[in-house]
Amino acid sequence: MIIIPKEKPAIENLNSYYLHIRKLIEHYQGELGAGVVFFKAPSMECALFFDEYQIANGVCEEKKVKTVGREAVERIVKTASQNNFSVSVYGIRPDRLYFWANLSNSEVIHSDLSTEFTDLEGLIRKMEKEKLTGYIDVALSDASKGGLLFFFNGEVIGGVPAAASQRDIDRSPVYKDNLVDQSREYGGKFSVSKISLDSGKGKKTAGSADSKTMDTNDRPAAPKKKKRKKIEGVKEDKKGKGDSSVDTANVLAMLESLLGTLEGLVKTDRKVRQDFETLLNRKFYDKVDKYDFLDPFAAEFRYSEGKVSYTGEAGNETLVSAISECVSELAEDLELTAPLRQALYPWRQEFADEIIEFELRL
């Protein structure tokens, strides 16, 4: 099966019989900048990856036969109307596009590492230290266990369980720990593969021949941003107060919604005796040595009556890291981790861009 990130659906379940594939790609080059068009039929799957300039790569899998590159692109474009595919388009972070586009071209750099001699947890630490861009394939004696673990520049960015029928990416924080536990219980072998992030610029790319994708001097307008509710006292500057490309107002709206979701669970849990704001401020106080802007007495960051206010100077990434860490730990302290993950489904849909930007794994 072809693995693609599906957190940012632009449109889903179109019928390929009615589509002009190149024009569809041109449209979403303008709307998304980078993404993938995914084609699914009962016996065949294909994917066309694109950035704002070109079709970056193509992959087709039919039964056990895989086609990649120019041949796959031409095959999809020519036969899409004949195969009656279900077609969906997903946005991908531009800096991660070539990770997913080149996944099918990965190069094995370590193979047949047995659990008898190699501990998976130690191997993961080694790959983090070596700044791996690629993945570890964990193949265990029980075929329903194990899976893939993805790394981007040494950071774990999710994985796919071996038992997942749809090959959806699991970005939860427990996925890696489960893999480690399974490897110790069932035993098996690991392999490590490296993925090239070569964009192909300056080379003949998968979609360059006979391609009608936009020239760099004839680019469509940038995609429209979703409207967010405004947070009082915060200006919507492009980079906000810090180190990401996401508006600070959007970041605070996301954190406000996150805290509100946990507060809702606390209020309905009869085992919790104290009010949410007291518990939250206590957790903030515990983190002051690490995040001084959380000091409840200084009140640079405040959450009260369902509203967030922020007057500090910490960057967006630091702010998101601090609040998500507090939420995660507080949910664990209150034994609400599982209910919180379930309750956060609408939040993940609404703030998909921000969640991907900050690699949140709640």
Backbone torsions as a table, in degrees:
resi	resn	phi	psi	omega
1	MET	NA	149.7	179.3
2	ILE	-85.4	133.4	-178.4
3	ILE	-103.0	124.2	177.0
4	ILE	-140.8	151.7	174.2
5	PRO	-75.9	132.8	-175.5
6	LYS	-119.6	18.6	-177.3
7	GLU	-70.8	-21.4	-175.1
8	LYS	-120.4	70.7	179.4
9	PRO	-69.9	129.6	175.2
10	ALA	-91.8	-41.8	176.4
11	ILE	-160.4	148.0	-174.6
12	GLU	-136.6	154.0	169.9
13	ASN	61.1	42.0	169.7
14	LEU	-80.9	158.6	177.1
15	ASN	-98.9	122.8	-175.1
16	SER	-64.1	-19.5	-179.1
17	TYR	-59.8	-31.1	-175.0
18	TYR	-100.4	6.5	-171.4
19	LEU	-106.9	144.6	166.5
20	HIS	-100.5	106.4	-167.1
21	ILE	-62.0	-45.5	-177.9
22	ARG	-64.2	-39.1	179.0
23	LYS	-68.8	-33.7	175.6
24	LEU	-61.9	-44.6	179.5
25	ILE	-65.2	-43.6	178.2
26	GLU	-55.9	-43.3	-178.9
27	HIS	-61.0	-47.7	-176.0
28	TYR	-80.4	-14.7	168.0
29	GLN	-62.5	-38.7	177.7
30	GLY	-75.5	-38.7	-176.9
31	GLU	-75.9	-40.3	-172.3
32	LEU	-109.5	-30.1	-174.9
33	GLY	85.3	-45.7	178.8
34	ALA	-150.2	141.8	-179.4
35	GLY	177.7	-163.0	-178.0
36	VAL	-144.5	139.1	171.2
37	VAL	-100.9	120.8	-175.1
38	PHE	-108.7	128.1	-178.0
39	PHE	-113.6	129.3	-179.1
40	LYS	-133.8	127.6	174.0
41	ALA	-130.6	166.7	-176.6
42	PRO	-53.2	-36.6	-176.0
43	SER	-119.1	13.4	-174.1
44	MET	-153.9	142.8	173.0
45	GLU	-133.0	143.2	177.5
46	CYS	-142.1	157.7	176.3
47	ALA	-144.8	136.0	173.7
48	LEU	-116.4	116.7	179.0
49	PHE	-95.1	138.3	-177.1
50	PHE	-140.4	148.8	165.7
51	ASP	-113.3	-169.3	-174.4
52	GLU	-73.7	-9.5	-177.7
53	TYR	-107.1	-28.3	-167.2
54	GLN	-160.3	167.5	165.6
55	ILE	-81.0	116.5	-172.1
56	ALA	-78.6	-37.7	-179.9
57	ASN	-169.3	162.0	176.4
58	GLY	-135.6	147.0	177.9
59	VAL	-139.0	136.4	174.3
60	CYS	-131.7	136.7	174.2
61	GLU	-129.1	121.9	177.6
62	GLU	-128.1	113.5	-171.4
63	LYS	57.1	-114.4	-179.5
64	LYS	-113.0	17.0	-179.8
65	VAL	-103.8	126.2	-179.5
66	LYS	-113.7	134.0	175.7
67	THR	-120.4	135.1	-179.5
68	VAL	-131.6	165.7	174.1
69	GLY	75.3	-149.7	-175.3
70	ARG	-57.7	-40.4	-178.9
71	GLU	-61.1	-41.4	178.8
72	ALA	-66.9	-41.7	179.5
73	VAL	-60.0	-49.8	-178.2
74	GLU	-63.5	-37.9	179.6
75	ARG	-63.9	-44.1	-179.4
76	ILE	-64.4	-48.6	-175.8
77	VAL	-61.6	-39.3	-175.5
78	LYS	-79.8	-31.0	-171.2
79	THR	-111.8	-0.1	-176.0
80	ALA	-56.6	-41.1	-177.4
81	SER	-71.9	-16.1	-178.0
82	GLN	-94.6	-20.4	-172.9
83	ASN	-97.7	-5.5	177.6
84	ASN	53.6	54.1	177.8
85	PHE	-75.0	152.1	161.1
86	SER	-88.1	126.6	-171.6
87	VAL	-116.8	130.5	177.0
88	SER	-132.4	150.7	179.5
89	VAL	-121.1	132.1	-179.6
90	TYR	-127.4	138.4	174.5
91	GLY	-78.7	146.5	177.3
92	ILE	-131.2	139.8	175.2
93	ARG	-53.8	129.1	-177.1
94	PRO	-55.4	-37.4	-178.8
95	ASP	-73.4	-12.5	178.5
96	ARG	-106.7	-3.7	-173.8
97	LEU	-54.7	-48.6	-173.9
98	TYR	-75.9	-13.1	169.4
99	PHE	-63.9	-52.3	-177.3
100	TRP	-74.8	-36.2	-179.8
101	ALA	-65.3	-33.6	-177.1
102	ASN	-100.8	9.9	179.8
103	LEU	-58.0	-38.3	-178.6
104	SER	-72.6	-13.5	179.8
105	ASN	-105.2	19.8	-175.7
106	SER	-64.8	155.8	-177.8
107	GLU	-116.1	125.0	178.9
108	VAL	-71.3	125.7	179.4
109	ILE	-112.2	-19.6	173.2
110	HIS	-141.4	132.2	-178.8
111	SER	-135.4	159.9	176.0
112	ASP	53.0	44.3	174.9
113	LEU	-85.8	109.0	-174.1
114	SER	-80.9	144.8	176.0
115	THR	-64.6	-16.9	178.1
116	GLU	-65.7	-29.6	-176.2
117	PHE	-120.3	-15.3	-175.0
118	THR	-125.0	124.6	174.9
119	ASP	-88.5	128.4	-175.8
120	LEU	-61.4	-39.5	-180.0
121	GLU	-61.0	-41.5	177.3
122	GLY	-66.8	-37.1	178.4
123	LEU	-65.5	-40.2	178.5
124	ILE	-62.1	-45.2	178.8
125	ARG	-61.2	-39.2	179.0
126	LYS	-63.4	-43.4	-179.7
127	MET	-68.6	-34.3	175.5
128	GLU	-64.2	-43.2	-179.6
129	LYS	-66.1	-36.6	-178.9
130	GLU	-83.9	3.0	177.5
131	LYS	58.2	46.4	-179.8
132	LEU	-62.6	135.0	163.7
133	THR	-113.0	105.6	-174.3
134	GLY	164.4	-140.7	-178.0
135	TYR	-159.1	158.5	170.3
136	ILE	-105.2	128.8	175.9
137	ASP	-98.8	115.4	-177.8
138	VAL	-102.9	102.0	-179.6
139	ALA	-105.5	114.3	-173.2
140	LEU	-109.2	166.6	-177.4
141	SER	-62.4	-31.3	170.7
142	ASP	-91.8	109.2	-172.9
143	ALA	-62.7	-18.9	179.9
144	SER	-81.9	-6.9	178.8
145	LYS	-105.3	174.5	-179.8
146	GLY	83.4	-161.8	-179.1
147	GLY	148.8	-164.6	179.8
148	LEU	-105.9	144.2	175.7
149	LEU	-126.0	118.3	-173.3
150	PHE	-93.9	142.3	177.0
151	PHE	-126.6	139.8	172.6
152	PHE	-127.0	111.3	-177.2
153	ASN	52.4	41.7	177.1
154	GLY	87.3	-5.0	-179.2
155	GLU	-103.4	131.7	176.4
156	VAL	-69.8	124.7	-177.3
157	ILE	-117.9	16.0	177.9
158	GLY	125.7	-171.2	-180.0
159	GLY	-170.4	179.6	179.8
160	VAL	-130.4	118.5	178.3
161	PRO	-65.9	146.7	179.6
162	ALA	-60.8	-30.9	-176.3
163	ALA	-84.5	-3.9	-176.4
164	ALA	-73.0	116.5	-176.8
165	SER	-71.1	-31.3	-177.9
166	GLN	-97.7	-1.5	179.4
167	ARG	57.4	36.6	176.5
168	ASP	-74.8	146.8	-176.3
169	ILE	-82.0	129.1	177.5
170	ASP	-98.8	113.4	-179.8
171	ARG	-104.6	11.1	-177.8
172	SER	-69.1	151.4	-177.0
173	PRO	-68.1	-19.1	-177.1
174	VAL	-86.4	-12.6	-175.5
175	TYR	-59.9	-47.5	-179.8
176	LYS	-61.5	-43.4	-179.6
177	ASP	-63.3	-38.5	178.0
178	ASN	-63.3	-40.3	177.7
179	LEU	-60.5	-44.8	-179.8
180	VAL	-61.3	-46.4	-180.0
181	ASP	-62.1	-43.1	-179.8
182	GLN	-64.5	-38.6	-179.2
183	SER	-63.4	-35.2	179.8
184	ARG	-76.5	-30.1	-178.5
185	GLU	-81.5	-41.8	-171.9
186	TYR	-103.4	-26.0	-177.9
187	GLY	72.2	158.6	-179.8
188	GLY	162.3	-149.5	-178.3
189	LYS	-133.6	153.4	177.5
190	PHE	-119.8	151.2	166.6
191	SER	-135.5	151.3	-179.0
192	VAL	-119.9	129.5	179.8
193	SER	-121.8	145.9	-179.9
194	LYS	-106.9	139.9	179.0
195	ILE	-113.9	128.6	176.2
196	SER	-80.2	138.7	177.6
197	LEU	-99.2	19.1	179.1
198	ASP	-60.9	122.2	-178.7
199	SER	-82.7	-12.4	-179.1
200	GLY	79.8	7.6	179.4
201	LYS	-66.3	133.4	-177.7
202	GLY	88.5	-6.3	177.9
203	LYS	-114.2	172.6	175.6
204	LYS	-79.4	111.6	-172.1
205	THR	-95.8	173.3	-175.0
206	ALA	-58.6	-35.2	-176.1
207	GLY	-108.0	15.9	-173.7
208	SER	-80.1	-33.1	-178.4
209	ALA	-77.6	130.0	178.8
210	ASP	55.4	23.8	-176.9
211	SER	-88.1	140.7	177.5
212	LYS	-107.6	20.3	176.4
213	THR	-69.7	161.8	-169.9
214	MET	-67.6	138.6	172.1
215	ASP	-74.3	155.3	-178.0
216	THR	-62.3	-24.2	178.9
217	ASN	-91.5	1.5	-177.0
218	ASP	-134.7	49.0	-175.2
219	ARG	-83.5	143.7	174.8
220	PRO	-69.3	169.3	179.0
221	ALA	-65.7	155.7	179.5
222	ALA	-64.4	152.8	-179.3
223	PRO	-62.2	148.8	179.0
224	LYS	-77.8	142.0	179.5
225	LYS	-88.4	146.0	175.3
226	LYS	-70.0	144.7	178.4
227	LYS	-79.4	136.5	178.1
228	ARG	-117.8	154.4	174.7
229	LYS	-70.4	145.1	-175.2
230	LYS	-83.7	145.4	175.2
231	ILE	-102.0	132.0	-175.5
232	GLU	-59.9	136.2	174.6
233	GLY	81.5	5.2	-178.1
234	VAL	-117.0	125.9	176.6
235	LYS	-85.6	141.7	-179.2
236	GLU	-88.1	68.9	175.2
237	ASP	-80.9	156.8	-170.8
238	LYS	-59.8	-42.6	-176.0
239	LYS	-106.7	1.3	178.4
240	GLY	61.1	-156.5	-178.7
241	LYS	-95.3	65.2	178.5
242	GLY	163.0	-135.0	-154.8
243	ASP	-118.3	16.9	178.5
244	SER	-127.3	169.5	-179.7
245	SER	-91.7	6.1	-178.7
246	VAL	-92.8	138.1	178.2
247	ASP	-57.9	138.6	177.1
248	THR	-60.1	-36.8	178.9
249	ALA	-60.4	-40.3	178.1
250	ASN	-67.0	-39.1	178.9
251	VAL	-61.3	-46.3	-178.3
252	LEU	-68.2	-35.2	175.8
253	ALA	-63.3	-40.5	178.6
254	MET	-63.6	-45.5	-178.4
255	LEU	-68.5	-35.8	177.0
256	GLU	-61.8	-43.7	179.0
257	SER	-66.9	-39.2	178.4
258	LEU	-62.0	-49.5	179.5
259	LEU	-64.0	-37.9	179.0
260	GLY	-64.2	-36.3	178.4
261	THR	-65.1	-45.5	178.4
262	LEU	-65.5	-39.8	179.0
263	GLU	-59.8	-40.3	179.1
264	GLY	-61.3	-38.9	178.0
265	LEU	-68.5	-40.6	179.8
266	VAL	-62.8	-42.5	-177.5
267	LYS	-64.2	-29.8	-177.5
268	THR	-95.7	-1.3	179.8
269	ASP	-95.1	113.2	-175.7
270	ARG	-69.0	-18.5	-179.6
271	LYS	-75.5	-19.9	-178.9
272	VAL	-89.5	117.5	-174.2
273	ARG	-90.1	-29.1	-176.2
274	GLN	-94.7	158.4	179.5
275	ASP	-75.9	157.3	-171.7
276	PHE	-62.3	-43.8	-176.2
277	GLU	-63.5	-35.3	177.0
278	THR	-65.5	-45.7	178.7
279	LEU	-62.5	-41.3	-178.4
280	LEU	-67.0	-45.6	-179.7
281	ASN	-64.3	-32.7	176.2
282	ARG	-65.9	-41.0	177.5
283	LYS	-66.3	-41.0	176.0
284	PHE	-57.1	-44.1	-177.7
285	TYR	-62.6	-37.3	178.5
286	ASP	-64.2	-22.0	-175.4
287	LYS	-101.5	4.9	-173.5
288	VAL	-60.3	-37.0	179.9
289	ASP	-62.4	-31.4	-179.2
290	LYS	-91.0	-39.7	-178.5
291	TYR	-129.0	92.0	-173.1
292	ASP	-64.9	-23.5	-179.1
293	PHE	-72.6	-6.4	177.8
294	LEU	-88.1	-2.3	-179.2
295	ASP	-55.6	114.4	-177.2
296	PRO	-59.8	-26.3	-178.3
297	PHE	-78.2	-33.1	176.3
298	ALA	-77.7	-30.1	174.4
299	ALA	57.5	36.8	173.8
300	GLU	-68.0	-39.4	172.2
301	PHE	-115.0	125.6	-179.2
302	ARG	-132.6	143.4	170.7
303	TYR	-128.3	115.6	-177.0
304	SER	-146.8	131.9	178.8
305	GLU	52.4	41.1	175.3
306	GLY	80.0	6.4	-176.9
307	LYS	-121.0	145.0	177.7
308	VAL	-104.4	140.9	168.9
309	SER	-135.6	147.0	-176.3
310	TYR	-148.4	127.2	179.8
311	THR	-125.2	8.1	-176.8
312	GLY	-79.8	179.3	-177.2
313	GLU	-111.9	-0.1	179.7
314	ALA	-64.4	146.4	-179.9
315	GLY	-69.9	166.4	-177.7
316	ASN	-57.9	-43.9	-177.1
317	GLU	-63.1	-41.6	178.7
318	THR	-65.2	-42.6	179.9
319	LEU	-62.3	-47.3	-180.0
320	VAL	-63.5	-42.7	179.0
321	SER	-59.7	-43.3	-177.7
322	ALA	-65.1	-50.1	-175.2
323	ILE	-70.0	-41.3	179.7
324	SER	-65.0	-35.6	177.2
325	GLU	-64.8	-43.7	178.9
326	CYS	-64.1	-44.2	-179.8
327	VAL	-62.4	-45.6	-178.9
328	SER	-61.7	-45.8	-178.6
329	GLU	-69.3	-39.9	-179.9
330	LEU	-65.8	-41.0	177.3
331	ALA	-62.2	-39.8	178.0
332	GLU	-66.7	-42.2	178.7
333	ASP	-59.4	-36.6	-175.9
334	LEU	-93.4	4.8	-178.1
335	GLU	58.3	43.2	-179.7
336	LEU	-119.4	16.0	-176.0
337	THR	-60.9	-50.0	-178.7
338	ALA	-64.7	-47.3	177.0
339	PRO	-61.0	-35.7	-179.8
340	LEU	-65.1	-45.5	179.8
341	ARG	-58.6	-39.3	178.9
342	GLN	-69.0	-41.7	-177.5
343	ALA	-70.2	-20.2	-176.2
344	LEU	-83.8	4.1	-178.8
345	TYR	-57.7	-49.8	177.9
346	PRO	-62.0	-35.9	177.9
347	TRP	-62.3	-42.1	178.8
348	ARG	-63.9	-36.0	178.6
349	GLN	-68.9	-44.4	-176.1
350	GLU	-69.6	-36.9	-174.0
351	PHE	-113.5	37.4	-177.6
352	ALA	-57.5	-42.7	-178.9
353	ASP	-60.3	-47.4	-177.3
354	GLU	-69.2	-38.9	-179.6
355	ILE	-62.6	-41.2	178.8
356	ILE	-70.2	-41.6	-179.8
357	GLU	-57.3	-42.9	-174.9
358	PHE	-99.6	6.2	176.9
359	GLU	55.0	43.2	-179.8
360	LEU	-73.5	137.1	-178.1
361	ARG	-130.4	52.3	179.3
362	LEU	-84.8	NA	NA
